Amino acid sequence: MPKFSECPARILFHQISYFEGMNIELPCRCKLQQIKAVTWYYKKHLDSKEVKVLTDFEGTIVADGENHNGLARFIIQLSSLIIVQSNPTDSGHYICGTKAGQFFYSYEIDVQRSDNAHVSFEEMKQHPMPDLLTNSFKAFTVFWDWSRCNRCDVRGEQRRLGLCYIQSPSIHPLYRLSQGTVASCGSDAVPYRFKQQLSNRTTEIFIRNCKKTCKKKKMGVFGAIANITKNVATYLKKEGLIRQFLVPVQVSTQPIGGSVTFSCPGARPQHAIAWDKDKKQLYLARYLSGLSKTKRVYIDHRNNLHIQILQRSDRAIYYCWMEGKLKAGFRLVVRKSITQRRSFSDSESIFALKFLGMCFLIITGIFVLSQLIKCCYYNFKCCPS
């Protein structure tokens, strides 16, 4: 059960930032003991007049679905609001309270975009963006810890995700921050006059190579036997002979020229994810989104594998790793597109029949009208009286 503290005398917004695609949990940290269920409210900006109800008054399901995009991604558990696969449009103010209008606790969420992230590779001697210093503020990137190595027993990669923050004495005092003069770049706590100068500041992804063993070697006679068995299994795995039996493999059949996207089951942007095509490693240094606009095969910043304009050479089993362990496989079958047979009940067939029928009626009408005109002209010419 969540612990509830004493509510503040004045509503202050607890300001937090997230990377796009993450799941967000907002606990209602304080409420009156007699209140059994809370209602969550959403407000895009503090000065906005529009307030949207995110839950029904039982505090369990999302309501008002016509007025808020993607409300199916909002879940209520034990008074906490959970946002699944957040996106930048979810940024704003979230308040828990009652249907009578009592407010207990509030958040301001800044979900920062990932598609325009600044990417740098340590092995290429690249560096993160330098801090932006002005007379009024300092903009900088706060990096998370390095992720785990995304593969084992072969060369892998690690990532650090970075979010944009600003430090200024002009930060709005209504927002509760870890440091009084620091806020995330997309927050309403940042004065509007700074927004234009911050337009070039983005999220960051810093990548480096790594290598780790899948399991530690065991000692003793039985350990030696286990290590030999493990080495044989590792060799067979590298050759792709037993890998497909170690993880579940799904089959995806697609037409030539189409496109497909694979997502590692349970993966989130903060996880260490890697992709292999059979026994070929698809490294981020070559396949990460944004490195080349002409890439047909790429991995986006949310760890999804995209293959566009499918060719026969794309047929393979694509494996995903999560946190250094083989997670799942996807067998891609590429076939020629088969012409789909139409039936008279298809909407396209009905439209075509209606169109042909209308054309027939129009042509018939024109023909009949022309014959009438011709007949009248003939009769008047022959019998002028």
C-alpha positions as CSV (number, residue, x, y, z in Angstrom):
1,M,0.0,0.0,0.0
2,P,1.3,3.5,-0.8
3,K,2.3,5.8,2.1
4,F,0.5,9.1,2.3
5,S,2.1,12.1,3.9
6,E,0.5,15.3,5.1
7,C,-0.7,17.5,2.3
8,P,1.0,20.9,1.8
9,A,-0.9,24.0,2.7
10,R,-0.4,25.3,-0.8
11,I,-0.4,23.4,-4.0
12,L,3.1,23.3,-5.5
13,F,3.9,21.4,-8.7
14,H,6.5,18.6,-8.3
15,Q,8.5,19.0,-11.6
16,I,9.9,15.9,-13.3
17,S,11.3,15.2,-16.8
18,Y,11.2,12.0,-18.7
19,F,12.6,10.5,-22.0
20,E,9.9,9.9,-24.6
21,G,8.5,6.3,-24.5
22,M,9.0,5.7,-20.8
23,N,6.3,4.6,-18.4
24,I,5.5,7.2,-15.8
25,E,4.0,6.6,-12.4
26,L,2.6,9.5,-10.4
27,P,1.7,8.6,-6.9
28,C,-0.9,10.7,-5.0
29,R,1.5,11.3,-2.1
30,C,-1.1,12.8,0.2
31,K,-4.8,12.6,0.7
32,L,-7.4,12.6,3.5
33,Q,-7.9,9.3,5.2
34,Q,-11.6,9.3,4.6
35,I,-11.1,9.6,0.8
36,K,-11.2,6.1,-0.7
37,A,-10.5,7.0,-4.3
38,V,-9.0,10.1,-6.0
39,T,-9.7,11.8,-9.3
40,W,-6.9,12.9,-11.5
41,Y,-7.0,16.1,-13.5
42,Y,-4.9,17.3,-16.4
43,K,-4.0,20.8,-17.4
44,K,-1.6,21.5,-20.3
45,H,-0.5,24.9,-19.1
46,L,-1.0,26.6,-15.8
47,D,-2.8,29.6,-17.4
48,S,-5.0,27.3,-19.5
49,K,-8.7,27.4,-18.8
50,E,-9.3,23.9,-20.0
51,V,-9.1,21.1,-17.3
52,K,-9.6,17.5,-18.3
53,V,-10.7,14.6,-16.1
54,L,-8.4,11.6,-16.5
55,T,-10.3,9.2,-14.3
56,D,-13.9,8.3,-13.5
57,F,-15.0,9.2,-10.0
58,E,-14.4,5.7,-8.8
59,G,-10.7,6.3,-9.3
60,T,-10.1,3.1,-11.4
61,I,-10.6,3.7,-15.1
62,V,-10.0,6.5,-17.5
63,A,-12.9,8.6,-18.7
64,D,-13.6,11.6,-20.9
65,G,-11.9,9.8,-23.8
66,E,-13.2,12.1,-26.5
67,N,-11.3,15.1,-25.1
68,H,-7.9,13.7,-24.5
69,N,-5.7,11.8,-27.0
70,G,-4.6,8.3,-26.1
71,L,-6.4,8.0,-22.8
72,A,-6.2,4.2,-23.1
73,R,-2.5,4.6,-22.0
74,F,-3.6,6.0,-18.6
75,I,-4.0,3.5,-15.8
76,I,-5.0,4.0,-12.1
77,Q,-3.5,1.7,-9.5
78,L,-3.9,2.4,-5.7
79,S,-4.4,6.1,-6.3
80,S,-1.4,6.4,-8.6
81,L,-1.7,7.5,-12.2
82,I,0.4,5.5,-14.6
83,I,1.1,6.8,-18.1
84,V,2.2,4.0,-20.5
85,Q,4.6,4.8,-23.3
86,S,4.6,8.5,-22.7
87,N,5.0,11.0,-25.5
88,P,5.6,14.8,-25.6
89,T,1.9,15.5,-25.9
90,D,1.6,14.1,-22.3
91,S,3.6,17.0,-20.9
92,G,1.6,19.2,-18.6
93,H,0.2,19.4,-15.1
94,Y,-1.4,16.5,-13.3
95,I,-3.4,17.0,-10.1
96,C,-4.9,14.4,-7.8
97,G,-8.0,15.4,-5.8
98,T,-11.7,14.6,-5.4
99,K,-14.7,15.1,-7.7
100,A,-15.7,17.9,-5.3
101,G,-12.6,19.9,-6.3
102,Q,-10.3,19.2,-3.4
103,F,-6.7,19.1,-4.5
104,F,-4.1,17.0,-2.7
105,Y,-0.9,16.7,-4.8
106,S,0.3,17.9,-8.2
107,Y,3.0,17.3,-10.8
108,E,4.4,19.0,-13.8
109,I,5.7,16.5,-16.3
110,D,8.1,17.3,-19.1
111,V,8.3,14.5,-21.7
112,Q,11.3,15.3,-23.9
113,R,11.4,14.2,-27.6
114,S,13.8,11.4,-28.6
115,D,13.6,11.5,-32.4
116,N,15.8,14.7,-32.6
117,A,18.3,13.6,-30.0
118,H,21.9,14.6,-30.3
119,V,23.9,11.4,-30.7
120,S,27.7,11.1,-30.0
121,F,30.0,8.1,-30.0
122,E,32.9,7.8,-27.6
123,E,35.0,5.6,-30.0
124,M,34.7,8.3,-32.7
125,K,36.1,10.9,-30.3
126,Q,32.7,12.7,-30.3
127,H,31.5,14.7,-27.3
128,P,28.1,15.7,-25.8
129,M,26.8,19.2,-26.5
130,P,28.6,22.0,-24.5
131,D,26.6,24.0,-21.9
132,L,24.8,27.0,-23.2
133,L,25.7,30.1,-21.1
134,T,23.9,33.4,-21.3
135,N,23.5,36.4,-18.9
136,S,20.1,35.1,-17.7
137,F,20.5,31.3,-17.6
138,K,22.7,28.2,-18.1
139,A,21.3,25.3,-20.2
140,F,23.0,21.9,-19.8
141,T,22.4,18.1,-20.1
142,V,21.9,15.8,-17.1
143,F,23.1,12.3,-18.1
144,W,21.8,9.1,-16.4
145,D,24.2,6.3,-15.5
146,W,25.5,4.1,-18.2
147,S,23.2,1.3,-19.2
148,R,24.3,-2.3,-19.0
149,C,26.2,-3.8,-21.9
150,N,23.6,-4.9,-24.4
151,R,25.3,-8.1,-25.5
152,C,27.5,-10.7,-23.8
153,D,30.5,-12.8,-25.1
154,V,30.7,-10.4,-28.1
155,R,31.3,-6.7,-28.5
156,G,28.4,-4.8,-27.2
157,E,27.4,-1.1,-26.7
158,Q,26.3,1.0,-23.8
159,R,24.2,4.2,-23.8
160,R,23.7,7.2,-21.6
161,L,20.5,9.1,-22.0
162,G,20.6,12.8,-21.3
163,L,17.8,15.3,-20.6
164,C,17.9,19.1,-21.1
165,Y,17.9,21.3,-18.0
166,I,18.2,25.0,-17.3
167,Q,19.5,26.9,-14.3
168,S,18.3,30.4,-13.7
169,P,17.1,32.7,-10.8
170,S,14.0,33.4,-12.9
171,I,12.6,29.9,-12.4
172,H,8.9,30.2,-11.3
173,P,8.6,29.7,-7.5
174,L,5.3,27.7,-7.9
175,Y,7.2,24.6,-9.0
176,R,8.8,22.3,-6.4
177,L,12.2,21.4,-7.8
178,S,15.1,19.3,-6.5
179,Q,17.1,22.6,-6.7
180,G,15.3,25.8,-6.5
181,T,16.9,27.4,-9.5
182,V,16.9,24.3,-11.8
183,A,14.1,23.0,-14.1
184,S,13.8,20.9,-17.2
185,C,13.9,22.9,-20.5
186,G,10.3,22.2,-21.5
187,S,8.8,23.1,-18.1
188,D,6.4,26.0,-17.6
189,A,8.7,27.0,-14.7
190,V,11.0,28.3,-17.4
191,P,10.2,31.9,-18.5
192,Y,8.7,32.1,-22.0
193,R,11.4,34.6,-23.1
194,F,14.0,31.9,-22.7
195,K,12.2,29.3,-24.9
196,Q,13.5,30.6,-28.3
197,Q,17.2,30.4,-27.1
198,L,16.5,26.8,-25.9
199,S,15.0,25.7,-29.2
200,N,18.3,24.0,-30.3
201,R,18.8,22.1,-27.0
202,T,17.7,18.5,-27.3
203,T,17.9,15.2,-25.5
204,E,21.2,13.4,-25.9
205,I,22.4,9.9,-26.3
206,F,26.1,9.0,-25.6
207,I,27.3,5.6,-26.8
208,R,30.4,3.6,-26.2
209,N,31.6,0.0,-26.8
210,C,31.7,-2.6,-24.1
211,K,32.3,-6.4,-23.6
212,K,31.2,-8.7,-20.9
213,T,31.0,-12.5,-20.4
214,C,27.6,-14.1,-20.2
215,K,28.4,-16.1,-17.1
216,K,31.4,-16.4,-14.7
217,K,33.6,-19.4,-15.0
218,K,33.2,-22.2,-12.5
219,M,36.1,-23.7,-10.6
220,G,36.9,-27.4,-10.0
221,V,36.3,-30.6,-12.0
222,F,32.6,-30.1,-12.4
223,G,33.3,-26.5,-13.2
224,A,35.7,-27.4,-16.0
225,I,33.1,-29.8,-17.5
226,A,30.5,-27.0,-17.2
227,N,32.8,-24.5,-18.8
228,I,33.6,-26.8,-21.8
229,T,29.9,-27.4,-22.3
230,K,29.3,-23.7,-22.2
231,N,32.1,-23.0,-24.7
232,V,30.6,-25.5,-27.1
233,A,27.2,-24.0,-26.7
234,T,28.6,-20.5,-27.2
235,Y,30.2,-21.6,-30.4
236,L,27.0,-23.2,-31.7
237,K,25.1,-20.1,-30.7
238,K,27.5,-17.8,-32.6
239,E,27.1,-20.0,-35.7
240,G,23.3,-19.6,-35.3
241,L,22.8,-23.4,-34.9
242,I,21.0,-23.4,-31.6
243,R,20.2,-19.8,-31.0
244,Q,16.7,-20.1,-32.5
245,F,15.9,-22.8,-29.9
246,L,17.0,-20.7,-27.0
247,V,14.4,-18.0,-27.3
248,P,10.8,-17.8,-28.7
249,V,10.7,-17.0,-32.4
250,Q,7.7,-15.3,-34.0
251,V,7.0,-15.4,-37.7
252,S,6.2,-12.3,-39.7
253,T,5.3,-12.6,-43.4
254,Q,5.5,-9.4,-45.4
255,P,5.3,-8.5,-49.1
256,I,8.3,-7.3,-51.2
257,G,8.4,-3.5,-51.1
258,G,6.6,-3.2,-47.8
259,S,7.9,-2.3,-44.4
260,V,8.0,-3.8,-40.9
261,T,8.9,-2.7,-37.4
262,F,10.1,-5.1,-34.7
263,S,10.0,-4.2,-30.9
264,C,11.8,-6.2,-28.3
265,P,9.1,-7.5,-25.9
266,G,9.0,-5.5,-22.7
267,A,11.7,-3.0,-23.9
268,R,11.7,0.6,-22.8
269,P,14.0,3.5,-23.9
270,Q,16.1,3.2,-20.8
271,H,16.8,-0.5,-21.4
272,A,20.0,-1.8,-23.0
273,I,18.7,-3.3,-26.3
274,A,20.6,-4.8,-29.2
275,W,19.6,-6.4,-32.5
276,D,21.2,-9.1,-34.6
277,K,20.3,-10.3,-38.1
278,D,21.0,-14.1,-37.9
279,K,24.6,-14.0,-36.5
280,K,25.4,-10.5,-37.8
281,Q,25.4,-7.8,-35.1
282,L,23.5,-4.6,-36.1
283,Y,25.5,-2.0,-34.1
284,L,24.2,1.4,-33.2
285,A,27.3,3.0,-34.7
286,R,26.1,2.0,-38.1
287,Y,22.3,1.5,-37.8
288,L,21.1,4.1,-35.4
289,S,18.3,6.4,-36.7
290,G,19.5,9.8,-37.9
291,L,23.0,8.8,-38.9
292,S,22.0,8.6,-42.6
293,K,18.7,9.7,-44.3
294,T,19.1,6.9,-46.9
295,K,19.2,4.0,-44.4
296,R,16.6,1.4,-45.3
297,V,17.3,-0.6,-42.1
298,Y,17.7,1.4,-38.9
299,I,17.2,1.3,-35.1
300,D,15.3,4.2,-33.7
301,H,16.0,6.0,-30.4
302,R,13.3,3.9,-28.6
303,N,15.1,0.6,-29.6
304,N,12.7,-0.5,-32.3
305,L,14.1,-2.1,-35.5
306,H,12.7,-0.7,-38.8
307,I,13.1,-2.3,-42.2
308,Q,11.7,-0.4,-45.2
309,I,11.2,-1.3,-48.9
310,L,11.6,-5.0,-48.1
311,Q,13.8,-7.1,-50.3
312,R,14.4,-10.9,-50.5
313,S,17.8,-10.4,-48.9
314,D,16.0,-9.2,-45.7
315,R,14.8,-12.7,-45.1
316,A,16.4,-13.8,-41.8
317,I,15.8,-14.3,-38.1
318,Y,16.2,-11.0,-36.2
319,Y,17.2,-11.4,-32.6
320,C,16.9,-8.9,-29.8
321,W,19.0,-8.7,-26.7
322,M,17.8,-7.0,-23.5
323,E,20.1,-6.1,-20.7
324,G,22.8,-8.4,-22.1
325,K,20.6,-11.5,-22.5
326,L,19.0,-12.9,-25.6
327,K,15.3,-12.1,-25.4
328,A,13.4,-13.0,-28.5
329,G,13.6,-13.7,-32.2
330,F,11.5,-12.6,-35.3
331,R,11.6,-14.7,-38.4
332,L,11.0,-12.4,-41.4
333,V,9.5,-14.1,-44.5
334,V,9.4,-11.8,-47.6
335,R,7.1,-12.9,-50.4
336,K,5.8,-11.5,-53.6
337,S,2.6,-9.6,-53.1
338,I,-0.4,-11.7,-54.2
339,T,-3.2,-10.0,-56.0
340,Q,-6.2,-10.0,-53.7
341,R,-9.4,-11.3,-55.2
342,R,-12.3,-8.9,-55.0
343,S,-15.9,-9.9,-54.1
344,F,-19.1,-7.9,-54.8
345,S,-19.4,-7.3,-51.0
346,D,-16.2,-5.3,-50.8
347,S,-16.6,-1.6,-50.3
348,E,-14.3,-0.9,-53.3
349,S,-16.4,-3.2,-55.5
350,I,-19.7,-1.6,-54.4
351,F,-18.2,1.9,-55.1
352,A,-17.0,0.7,-58.6
353,L,-20.5,-0.8,-59.4
354,K,-22.2,2.4,-58.3
355,F,-19.8,4.5,-60.4
356,L,-20.4,2.4,-63.5
357,G,-24.1,2.4,-62.9
358,M,-24.1,6.2,-62.6
359,C,-22.1,6.5,-65.8
360,F,-24.5,4.2,-67.6
361,L,-27.5,6.2,-66.5
362,I,-25.8,9.5,-67.5
363,I,-24.8,8.1,-71.0
364,T,-28.3,6.6,-71.4
365,G,-29.9,9.9,-70.5
366,I,-27.7,11.9,-72.9
367,F,-28.6,9.4,-75.7
368,V,-32.4,9.6,-75.0
369,L,-32.2,13.4,-74.8
370,S,-30.3,13.6,-78.1
371,Q,-32.8,11.3,-79.8
372,L,-35.7,13.4,-78.5
373,I,-34.1,16.6,-79.8
374,K,-33.4,14.9,-83.2
375,C,-37.0,13.7,-83.4
376,C,-38.5,17.1,-82.5
377,Y,-36.2,18.8,-85.1
378,Y,-37.3,16.3,-87.8
379,N,-41.0,16.8,-87.0
380,F,-40.8,20.6,-87.1
381,K,-38.9,20.6,-90.3
382,C,-41.3,18.2,-92.1
383,C,-44.5,19.8,-90.7
384,P,-43.8,23.5,-90.1
385,S,-47.5,24.3,-89.6
